[in-house]
Amino acid sequence: QLQFVESGGGLVLPGGSLRLSCAASGGAFADYAIAWFRQAPGKEREGVSCISRNPGITHHTNFVKDRFTISRDNSKNTVFLQMNNLKPEDTAVYLCAAAPSGQCVPEGSFTSWGQGTQVTVSS
């Protein structure tokens, strides 16, 4: 079972950037699809970005597709989320999750979850 440690969150001004990291251990990282989700207070968790196993096909919600980039480094068992032009509505806890199928699939198919890292965008 994969385990994750997310890092890179923090407090930034609107328009700023952050790069989140999700370091995995405990399984065959390269075989999994990895996704970033986020959850804001009082709201349901929502998918943000996903990257499949090789060849690493990426997906983004239309709300972030022009601002966020997901990538993975299988040699380091790590997935990244580069977030640019951050907006207050991006404020949330960001979590990474793994799908054993290796494909980007509905949320219910993600079986391993990290604890999350807080991103706050405020002036």
N, C-alpha and C positions, 0 to 999 in steps of 0.2 A: 504494500500500500504506500503510495506516495505521500510524503509530508512536505509542507511548504513553509517558508519563511519569507514574508513580504517586507520590503523596505523601500525607502525613497520618498515617502509621503512627507507632508509638512504644510506650513502656511505660506501662501504666495499671493501676490497682488493679481488682480484681473489682468489678463494678457501675458502673464508669466508662464514659465515652463517647469515641468518636473519629469524625471525619469524614474519610473517604478521598476523594481526588480523582484522577481519571484524565484528563489532558490529552492530546488527540489532535492529530496533524498528518499531512499527506501524503495526504489523501483526502477524500471527501465524507462527513464524519462523520455528518450527519443521515440518511444512507441506510442505516446499519448498525444492527443490534442490538448492544448492548454488555452484557457480562456481567462480573461479578466471580467469580473462582475463588479458592480458597485451597489451600495445600499445607503441611502440618505435617511436621516431620522424621520420616522413616520411614513416612509415609502417602502414599496416592495423592491426586492433585489432585481436588478436588471442587467442583462448582458451588455458588455461594452465592445470587446474585441476578442477574436479567437484566431489561433493559428494551428493548422493541422500538423500531423507528423509529415515527414518527407513526402512531397517536396515543399511543404510549408506554405500551403495556401492560406491566405488571411481573409478575415471578415471583420467588418465594423458596422455598428449601427449608423444610421444616416445622421444622427446627431453629432457624431464625433469623427466621421470618416475623413474629413478634410483637416483635422487637427491632431489626431492620435495615430501612432504607428506601433504595431505589435511586431516583435521579432523574437527569435530564440537562438541560443547558442548551446547546442547539444553537448559540446565538449565540456561545458561548464555547468550543465544541468540547470540552466537559468533561462527564464523568459523575461522580456522587458516590455514596458509600455511607455513610449515617449509621448508626453502630453504637452502640446503647444497651444498658445492662445487660450489659456484656461479662463473659464467663466465661473461666476458664483454658483451657477446651477450644476457645476461639476463637483461641488463639495459633497463628499461621501466617504465611506469606508470602502476601499478597493480591495477585492479579494481575488486570488487566482484559484483555478480549479482545473482538474484533469479528467478527460474522457478516455477510458481504456480503448475505445474503438479506433482511436487515432484520427477521428473525423470531427469536424465542428458540427455539433448536433444540438437538439433542444436541451435546456438547462437540466432537466431531469436525468440526463445521461451522464452528467458530470458527477463522479463518485468520490473524489478527494478534494478537500477544501482547506485553504489556509485561513488564518485568523484575521488577516486584513491589515491595511495600513491607512491611516487617516490622511485625507487630502482636504484642505480647507482653502478656498479661494475667496478672499475678502479684502476690501479696502479700508 
